[in-house]
Amino acid sequence: MEARHPKSSKTIMTDLVLPSETNPLNNLFGGELLARMDRAASIAARRHSRRIVVTASVNHVAFNRSIPVGSVVTVEANISRAFKSSMEIYIDVWIEDRESGRRDKANEAIYTFVAVDDTSRPVQIPELIPETDLEKERFEGALRRRQLSLVLAGKMKPNEATELKALFFD
Ligand SMILES: CC(C)(COP(=O)(O)OP(=O)(O)OC[C@H]1O[C@@H](n2cnc3c(N)ncnc32)[C@H](O)[C@@H]1OP(=O)(O)O)[C@@H](O)C(=O)NCCC(=O)NCCS
């Protein structure tokens, strides 16, 4: 199975915030943003693995800035690491100022997707080779984030999370 670079699966989705997608403060509803991020991440995971993919876990979401109605929102999904059947995906969310055209980072999230066959069984995926400094940094951290996610899901014992523990005790 041939290894792939993050750029071959990068997914960028740009869309408006409509009034029906907002909360009582006229800002984008959190669940709507989660769905947009899930969609972009799922396309990136499918491009990398070329398989059916499912969301296994939402590992981190930071709603740092509210996004007002009428905003132009860009959701960018990049695979940060591929394991055996699972992929960590970083999602960066940008909003665009109408007058200056400047893009500001509004939110970010980290999702895990798993490639599966027609019977929902996990299948092997290609390796990911990071190229840029940011891709390498996210690749390095992915192993401990995977361990944290598995520990929280009750699928790994804390004392087996070697890289995660090293973050606190080394
Ligand atoms: C995700 C799913 C395929 C995992 O199946 P499973 O039987 O737990 O399979 P495994 O334990 O072999 O795990 C498969 C991979 O997922 C990873 N994984 C499972 N749960 C995870 C979690 N909470 N966080 C991070 N990774 C996780 C495992 O580490 C493993 O990765 P690897 O193959 O790269 O080593 C299965 O739980 C599923 O189908 N869930 C429903 C998915 C869905 O419907 N999503 C939409 C939300 S409504």
The ligand as an ORCA input file, in Angstrom:
! r2SCAN-3c Opt
* xyz 0 1
  C     -15.169      3.117     14.897
  C     -15.365      1.611     14.863
  C     -15.289      1.123     13.415
  C     -14.222      0.989     15.682
  O     -14.489     -0.380     15.730
  P     -13.870     -1.324     16.877
  O     -14.578     -2.600     16.836
  O     -13.757     -0.549     18.143
  O     -12.492     -1.620     16.259
  P     -11.071     -1.633     16.934
  O     -11.082     -1.689     18.407
  O     -10.294     -2.653     16.168
  O     -10.532     -0.187     16.532
  C     -10.303      0.137     15.187
  C      -9.456      1.372     15.161
  O     -10.197      2.471     15.695
  C      -9.451      3.092     16.712
  N     -10.385      3.625     17.686
  C     -11.494      3.047     18.158
  N     -12.083      3.851     19.061
  C     -11.325      4.969     19.142
  C     -11.389      6.160     19.918
  N     -12.380      6.374     20.786
  N     -10.422      7.092     19.754
  C      -9.424      6.904     18.888
  N      -9.300      5.777     18.120
  C     -10.240      4.840     18.254
  C      -8.577      1.983     17.289
  O      -7.461      2.503     17.976
  C      -8.192      1.260     16.027
  O      -7.176      2.006     15.372
  P      -6.011      1.295     14.499
  O      -6.642      0.221     13.652
  O      -5.471      2.402     13.669
  O      -5.008      0.748     15.464
  C     -16.741      1.178     15.485
  O     -16.743      1.518     16.855
  C     -17.924      1.840     14.806
  O     -18.340      1.413     13.728
  N     -18.484      2.882     15.436
  C     -19.619      3.608     14.864
  C     -19.104      4.659     13.879
  C     -20.197      5.590     13.458
  O     -21.290      5.177     13.158
  N     -19.878      6.891     13.417
  C     -20.836      7.902     13.109
  C     -21.301      8.528     14.365
  S     -23.024      8.465     14.533
*
